[in-house]
Amino acid sequence: MLSCLVRALYGDLPHEQLVQASFFSLLLCMIVGVYWMMRSLKDSVFATTVGLEYQPTAKMLSLVVVTVMLFFYNKLVDMVPRDQLFKVICCGYSGVFLATAFVLQSSTHGLYGSDGKALPASPDRLVGWVHYFAIESYGSLVVSLFWQYTNSQMNLKEAKAQYGLIVAGGQVGAISGCTLVVSSKTFGVAELYYFGGLLTLTPPIIVYFYLKRFPPIVALSSAPGAAAKRVAPGFLEGLRLLFRHPYVLGIFAVSALFEVIATILDYQMKVLGKASHNSTADFASFMGQFGQATNSVSLIFSVVGTSFVIRNLGLRLTLMLFPATLVVVIGLVYSSPSMWVLFWVMVTIKGLSYALNNPSKEMLYMVTTDSIKFKAKSWIDVFGGRASKAMGSVVTNAFKKPVSALMLYGSLISLAIACGLLLVTSLLGRAFERLSTTEQLIGMDGPSTDEEVQSLTETDEQDDAEAPLRKN
């Protein structure tokens, strides 16, 4: 009975693939667990040290910060073996989080003065800006690195079977991190930062044991597929690949358009949430509850729905399902703009994003070379994510006062973007199915740019009948 249920949800999953999925699930659990703990603390600490009204400005400035970091990251990919990237990057972030924890305990530069009262918020308080940029970039860069590495370690058939379990591990970590923040009054905000800094050191350890269990196979340069595994050097190689291939630009659009919508809705929720919670700990607890609910939805769906939906609907319809859901829930926000409506709308779209949209989006990279997976993907995830959040912040900054204008115009703009996203996912899904059928890789010699554009735009009467993924 149980084996039949597992086969229905995940397809054939051999023991070795289950072990591999367990390693990646644990790795994502630690990465996402740290991120969600820090993310839930981020806004409350920023509101206390700098002021929530400066959050749109912080989101726009974070674009500059991550752009600079991307240049260093692309150089790092040229210099450091892929499995060693976790060691270098995670150790750096661990140092920043531990230093932030130390400063937050200070009675002159931290959260509270010697009298126990909160220090006045000011845009001149550097710790608020530094911790904000660190957490924002960690969520983009380290999570992106995880998927870059994971996509390079398995084929499409393995990904369809394993990604649901892998995402479930990430949601377990996210729920755990949010649960700790809900109890921030008990543990202390600075103490949670110390804990997060220490946990950030665990991903390199997990990768070390993964490589012990699954040693990398060194392919000869003349071996079939070796060219697809090579990562071309260069600071700007990722950008070159991004603009060279329309298919990759399509992935960029899928990633970026949703983030614009999420930024607008997220700010709407936080404005109403902050108005209803006075203290830093209370607002942090509210955001912790949001994280718990979001990741609970995502955990349940990733266990029982991710692999099942992708294998049965096919990638194109799965990609289109998410923006269709966005259209519905944004209409709900427009008709009834309240804190709890926004809370549950954000829970729904964030949960489905983590459990369904992100895994299906990652599978789009299965028909690309490793240069695109590591170089172009880093620009899509990190720069694209920051740029789209900055664009969302332009909207929220323009309509932040009065709140009624934010609710009205923010919802209308989000609805228009969701409709555009629905069209893009349809075109991109069709192109993926053609590439999978012909076993072509974007980034190799052929298809040409003109052929890629044609695969994105031409219609095919058989597309709807070819829903199941066919490669591997």
C-alpha positions in Angstrom: 0.0 0.0 0.0 2.7 2.5 1.0 4.9 1.5 -2.0 2.0 2.1 -4.3 1.4 5.6 -2.8 5.1 6.5 -3.1 5.1 5.3 -6.7 2.0 7.4 -7.5 3.5 10.5 -5.9 7.1 10.2 -7.0 7.3 7.6 -9.7 10.1 5.1 -9.6 12.6 6.2 -6.9 15.6 3.7 -6.5 17.5 3.5 -3.2 20.5 5.4 -4.5 18.3 8.3 -5.7 16.6 8.3 -2.3 19.9 8.7 -0.6 20.9 11.4 -3.0 17.7 13.2 -2.4 18.2 12.9 1.4 21.6 14.7 1.2 20.2 17.6 -0.9 17.1 17.8 1.3 19.2 18.2 4.4 21.4 20.7 2.7 18.4 22.8 1.6 16.9 22.4 5.1 19.9 24.1 6.7 20.2 26.8 4.1 16.6 27.7 4.0 16.2 27.3 7.8 18.9 29.9 8.4 17.4 32.2 5.8 13.8 32.1 7.2 15.0 32.6 10.7 17.0 35.7 9.6 14.3 36.8 7.2 11.7 36.8 10.0 14.0 38.9 12.2 15.1 41.2 9.3 12.1 43.4 9.0 11.5 43.8 12.8 15.2 44.7 13.4 15.3 47.0 10.4 12.1 48.8 11.6 13.6 49.2 15.1 17.1 50.4 14.1 16.4 52.3 10.8 12.6 52.6 10.4 10.1 50.7 8.3 9.5 53.7 6.0 13.0 53.2 4.7 12.4 49.6 3.6 11.6 50.5 -0.1 14.9 52.4 -0.2 16.7 49.4 1.3 15.3 47.1 -1.4 16.4 49.4 -4.1 19.9 49.9 -2.7 20.2 46.1 -2.2 20.3 45.9 -6.0 23.6 47.8 -6.1 25.0 45.7 -3.3 24.2 42.3 -4.9 25.4 43.5 -8.3 28.8 44.2 -6.9 28.7 40.8 -5.1 27.8 39.1 -8.3 31.0 40.2 -10.0 33.0 38.7 -7.2 30.9 35.5 -7.2 31.4 35.0 -11.0 35.2 35.4 -10.4 34.9 33.0 -7.5 33.3 30.4 -9.8 36.3 30.6 -12.1 38.8 30.2 -9.2 37.1 27.7 -6.8 35.8 24.2 -7.5 32.0 24.1 -7.4 31.8 22.0 -4.3 34.1 24.4 -2.5 31.9 27.4 -3.2 29.7 26.5 -0.2 32.7 26.6 2.1 33.9 30.1 1.0 30.5 31.7 0.8 28.9 30.2 3.9 31.9 31.1 6.0 31.7 34.7 4.9 28.1 35.0 5.8 28.6 33.3 9.1 31.1 36.0 10.0 28.7 38.8 9.1 25.8 37.2 11.1 28.0 36.7 14.2 29.3 40.2 14.0 25.7 41.5 13.7 24.7 39.6 16.8 27.5 41.2 18.7 26.5 44.7 17.7 22.8 44.1 18.5 23.7 43.3 22.1 25.4 46.7 22.4 23.6 49.3 24.6 24.8 52.1 22.4 24.5 50.7 18.8 22.1 47.7 19.3 18.4 47.3 19.9 18.1 48.5 23.5 19.8 51.1 25.7 21.1 50.5 29.2 17.6 51.4 30.5 16.0 48.5 28.6 14.1 50.8 26.2 14.5 50.6 22.4 17.0 53.0 21.0 15.5 55.5 18.6 15.3 54.5 14.9 17.5 56.4 12.5 18.7 56.0 8.9 22.2 56.7 10.2 22.3 53.4 12.2 24.7 51.3 10.0 23.9 47.9 11.6 20.3 48.1 10.3 21.5 48.5 6.7 24.3 46.0 6.9 22.2 43.2 8.4 19.4 43.9 5.8 21.7 43.7 2.8 23.4 40.6 4.3 20.1 38.7 4.7 18.7 39.8 1.4 21.9 38.7 -0.5 22.1 35.4 1.5 18.6 34.5 0.5 19.4 35.1 -3.2 23.1 33.9 -3.5 23.3 30.8 -1.3 19.9 29.4 -2.3 20.8 30.1 -6.0 24.1 28.3 -5.4 22.2 25.3 -4.0 20.1 24.9 -7.1 23.0 25.5 -9.4 24.9 22.7 -7.8 21.8 20.4 -7.6 20.9 21.0 -11.2 24.4 20.0 -12.2 24.2 16.7 -10.3 21.1 15.1 -11.8 19.1 14.7 -15.0 15.5 15.5 -15.7 14.1 12.1 -14.8 15.9 12.2 -11.4 14.8 15.8 -10.8 11.1 14.9 -11.4 11.3 12.2 -8.8 13.5 13.9 -6.2 12.7 17.6 -6.3 9.5 17.2 -4.3 11.4 15.5 -1.4 14.2 18.0 -1.7 11.9 21.0 -1.4 10.1 19.3 1.6 13.4 19.3 3.4 13.8 23.0 2.8 10.4 23.6 4.2 11.1 21.7 7.4 14.1 24.0 7.9 12.0 27.1 7.1 9.3 26.1 9.6 11.9 25.4 12.3 13.6 28.8 11.7 10.3 30.6 11.8 9.3 28.7 15.0 12.4 29.9 16.7 11.6 33.5 15.8 8.0 33.2 17.2 9.8 32.5 20.5 12.1 35.5 20.1 11.0 37.0 23.4 12.3 33.8 25.1 15.5 33.3 23.2 16.4 37.0 22.4 16.9 38.5 19.0 20.7 38.9 19.2 21.0 35.3 20.5 19.1 34.0 17.4 21.6 35.9 15.2 24.4 34.0 17.0 22.7 30.7 16.4 22.1 31.6 12.7 25.7 32.4 12.3 26.8 29.0 13.6 24.2 27.1 11.5 25.5 28.9 8.4 28.7 26.8 8.8 26.8 23.4 8.3 26.2 23.4 4.5 30.0 22.9 3.6 30.0 19.9 6.0 27.0 18.3 4.3 28.5 18.8 0.9 31.7 17.1 2.2 29.9 14.0 3.2 27.8 14.0 0.0 31.0 13.9 -2.0 32.2 11.0 0.1 29.1 9.1 -0.7 28.8 10.2 -4.3 32.4 10.9 -5.6 32.4 13.2 -8.6 33.2 11.5 -11.9 35.9 13.3 -13.8 35.1 13.2 -17.5 37.7 13.4 -20.3 37.5 16.6 -22.3 36.8 14.6 -25.4 34.0 12.6 -23.7 30.4 13.1 -24.9 28.8 15.8 -22.9 32.0 17.1 -21.5 31.7 20.4 -23.3 28.3 21.0 -21.6 29.9 20.5 -18.2 32.6 23.1 -18.7 32.0 26.6 -17.2 33.4 29.3 -19.4 35.5 31.9 -17.5 34.8 35.6 -17.4 33.3 38.3 -15.2 30.5 39.0 -17.6 30.0 35.5 -19.1 26.7 35.1 -17.3 25.3 38.4 -18.7 26.6 37.4 -22.2 24.7 34.1 -22.0 21.6 35.8 -20.6 21.3 38.2 -23.5 22.6 35.7 -26.1 19.8 33.2 -25.6 16.1 34.1 -25.7 15.2 31.0 -23.8 17.4 32.1 -20.9 15.8 35.5 -21.0 12.5 33.8 -20.7 13.6 32.1 -17.5 14.7 35.5 -16.3 11.2 36.9 -16.9 9.5 34.0 -15.1 11.8 34.7 -12.0 11.6 38.5 -12.1 7.9 39.1 -12.8 6.7 37.1 -9.8 9.2 38.9 -7.5 7.7 42.3 -8.5 4.3 41.1 -7.5 5.5 39.5 -4.3 7.3 42.7 -3.3 4.2 44.8 -3.7 1.9 42.4 -1.8 4.6 41.8 0.9 4.9 45.5 1.6 1.1 45.9 1.7 0.9 43.1 4.3 3.8 44.5 6.4 2.4 48.1 6.5 -0.9 46.8 7.8 0.9 44.3 10.1 3.2 46.9 11.6 0.2 49.2 12.3 -1.3 46.4 14.4 1.8 45.4 16.4 3.6 47.9 18.6 6.8 46.2 19.8 9.7 44.7 17.9 9.1 41.3 19.4 5.4 41.3 18.6 6.0 42.3 15.0 8.7 39.6 14.7 6.3 37.1 16.2 3.7 38.0 13.6 6.3 37.6 10.8 7.3 34.3 12.4 3.7 33.1 12.3 3.6 34.1 8.6 6.7 32.0 8.0 5.2 29.0 9.8 2.0 29.1 7.8 3.8 29.7 4.5 6.2 26.9 4.9 3.6 24.5 6.3 1.6 24.9 3.1 4.7 24.5 1.1 5.8 21.4 3.1 2.5 19.6 2.7 2.3 20.4 -1.1 5.9 19.5 -1.7 5.4 16.1 -0.1 2.2 15.1 -1.8 1.9 17.4 -4.8 5.1 18.7 -6.4 6.3 15.6 -8.2 2.8 14.3 -8.8 1.6 17.6 -10.5 4.7 18.0 -12.7 4.7 14.4 -13.9 1.0 14.4 -14.7 0.4 18.0 -16.0 3.8 18.5 -17.7 6.0 21.4 -17.2 4.2 23.9 -19.4 0.8 23.6 -17.6 2.5 23.5 -14.2 4.3 26.7 -15.0 1.0 28.3 -16.1 -0.9 27.1 -13.1 1.0 29.5 -10.7 0.3 32.8 -12.5 -3.3 31.7 -13.0 -3.5 31.4 -9.2 -1.9 34.8 -8.9 -4.6 36.4 -11.0 -7.3 35.0 -8.7 -5.7 35.9 -5.3 -4.8 39.4 -6.5 -8.4 40.0 -7.4 -9.3 39.0 -3.9 -6.9 41.5 -2.4 -8.3 44.2 -4.7 -11.9 43.5 -3.5 -11.0 43.1 0.2 -7.8 44.7 1.3 -7.2 43.8 4.9 -4.2 42.5 7.0 -5.5 38.9 7.3 -6.6 38.7 3.7 -3.1 39.8 2.6 -1.6 37.4 5.2 -3.4 34.4 3.7 -2.9 35.5 0.1 0.9 35.8 0.8 0.8 32.4 2.5 -0.8 30.9 -0.6 1.4 32.4 -3.2 4.6 32.0 -1.3 3.8 28.4 -0.3 3.0 27.5 -3.9 6.0 29.4 -5.1 8.4 27.3 -3.0 6.7 24.0 -3.6 5.6 24.2 -7.2 6.8 27.3 -9.1 10.4 27.2 -8.0 11.0 23.4 -8.7 9.4 23.6 -12.1 11.4 26.7 -12.9 14.6 24.9 -11.9 13.8 22.1 -14.4 13.9 24.6 -17.2 17.7 24.6 -16.7 17.9 20.9 -17.5 18.1 21.8 -21.2 21.1 24.2 -20.7 24.8 23.9 -20.3 26.6 24.2 -16.9 27.9 27.7 -18.0 24.2 28.8 -18.0 23.4 26.9 -14.8 26.2 28.6 -12.8 27.0 31.9 -14.6 23.7 33.0 -16.2 21.6 31.6 -13.4 23.5 33.5 -10.7 22.5 36.8 -12.6 18.9 35.6 -13.0 18.5 34.6 -9.3 20.5 37.3 -7.6 20.6 40.3 -9.8 17.2 39.5 -11.3 15.7 38.9 -7.9 17.1 42.2 -6.5 16.1 44.2 -9.6 12.6 42.9 -9.6 12.3 43.7 -5.9 13.6 47.2 -6.6 11.0 47.6 -9.3 8.3 46.5 -6.8 9.7 48.9 -4.3 9.4 51.7 -6.9 5.7 51.0 -7.0 5.3 50.8 -3.2 7.4 53.9 -2.7 5.3 55.8 -5.1 2.0 54.9 -3.5 2.9 54.2 0.1 0.8 57.2 1.4 -2.1 57.1 1.9 -2.5 53.4 2.6 -5.7 53.3 0.5 -3.6 54.3 -2.6 -1.1 51.6 -1.9 -3.9 49.0 -1.7 -5.6 50.2 -4.9 -2.8 50.9 -7.3 -0.5 48.1 -6.0 -3.2 45.5 -6.6 -4.0 46.8 -10.1 -0.3 46.8 -11.2 0.2 43.3 -9.7 -2.8 42.0 -11.7 -1.4 43.3 -14.9 2.0 41.7 -14.3 0.4 38.4 -13.4 -1.4 38.3 -16.8 1.9 39.0 -18.6 3.5 36.2 -16.6 0.8 33.8 -17.7 1.7 34.4 -21.3 5.5 34.1 -20.8 5.1 30.7 -19.0 3.0 29.4 -21.8 5.7 30.3 -24.4 8.6 29.1 -22.3 6.9 25.8 -21.5 6.3 25.1 -25.2 10.0 25.8 -25.9 11.1 23.5 -23.2 9.0 20.6 -24.5 10.5 21.1 -28.0 14.1 21.2 -26.7 13.5 18.1 -24.5 12.1 16.2 -27.5 15.0 17.0 -29.8 17.6 16.7 -26.9 19.2 20.0 -27.7 21.0 22.0 -25.0 20.9 25.8 -24.9 24.4 27.1 -24.8 26.0 24.6 -27.1 26.5 25.1 -30.8 22.8 25.3 -32.0 20.1 26.1 -31.8 20.7 29.6 -33.2 19.1 32.6 -31.6 16.6 32.8 -34.5 15.7 29.1 -33.8 15.3 29.8 -30.1 12.9 32.7 -30.8 10.9 30.5 -33.2 10.7 27.8 -30.6 9.3 30.4 -28.1 6.8 31.9 -30.4 5.5 29.4 -32.9 2.3 27.4 -32.2 2.0 23.6 -32.2 -1.3 21.8 -32.3 0.1 18.9 -30.5 1.4 20.9 -27.5 -1.7 20.4 -25.3 -1.5 16.6 -26.0 2.2 16.5 -25.1 1.8 17.5 -21.4 4.0 14.8 -19.8 7.7 15.6 -19.9 9.4 13.4 -22.4 13.1 13.7 -21.9 14.7 10.9 -19.9 
